């Protein structure tokens, strides 16, 4: 009797969406990271980097979103999985539009460094930390002695007044003397009386807690 020859069948491999899905996740995550920490990266000279990074990320994100829309044409043969990349981009776009990403990052910054900043304020008020930059009588360079709690070289700005001491911890320092940061005012102090706002009131003034404000000039 002749032996039966076993027949093997090769399962057809369907089209894969893994590469497109991985790209959508990576590009969306990077886009959200840039949008979240854009303010923190606005320091000089990294601010110049943002001038290239932000438009480039916007171009890549929009281009990949449009490309992922073409994958919808493959749903009929490949299944609903080909809609996933476009859904990820759509969800990312919704987060960019409606979620307060920078506010979330600022709140995290404030909470994370608050105890250290309050300790530094106490040292300034006690006279243990004094301006130490020859070219600026209001600047204290913390350097490596303290954790990095102020952008632009870990320098803080102080203003000694009759009502008490104002201390500014920078979150960004840009061109033309532009800055943002957390300003600690003395008890019952007015952040608008900080010497940096003598000529022009702050463009942003948000109270974070008692005696603490987020300010921008």
Phi, psi and omega in degrees: 000131180288137180289142178285130180275118182294140179253133179250143179244137179263122180291134180290131179269121181283165178298143184256147178244010186299315182297315180295322180291318178296320178295319180297318180294315182294313182293320179294318179296317180293321178297316179295323179295317179296317180294325182287316187254018179301317181295318181292336181266009184277004179297156169279133004264003183295343177300327177293326178298320180298329179300334177261322186292313184297310177297323180295316179296321178296319180294315180296316182298313181294319180296316180291328177296315178295320179295321180295335177294330179291339178292341179298336179292344182262001181298322184300320182265328186258344179106173185292347181300337181285354175271348185298314179303316180295324178296322178295315178296321179295319178296318178298317179298320178296321178295317179299324184279317191254337183273134179280074188297314181293324177295322177296317179295320179294320179296320178295318178299315181297312182294318186294320186257005188300311184298318179295318180294320179294325177294319179294320176301317179298322178293322178294315182294330180277355180083008180279339173240125182229158176309131185227019178250118188300329185271356182212111184287352180253007187251133173242118177273110180285327179060216182274000181290334183233158173301158182287099184244001182215132183289163176077033177106010180062041175258143175243154182249129182239150178221107180276121180232174179295331182272350179144193185253129172264135180229125181251123172256117186284141169253342173200151177221115184249196180285162177055038174065022177282140178207160168227156179175176177263121183255123175263121182256155177293162180310130181063019178281163180247117182300336180290346179272357175301137191301334179292344182251020180294321183270335184209132180293158181299140177284336173227139178210104184234124179280128179258328178191179179303122178072007179238131180223148167265128186229157173214145180261000000 
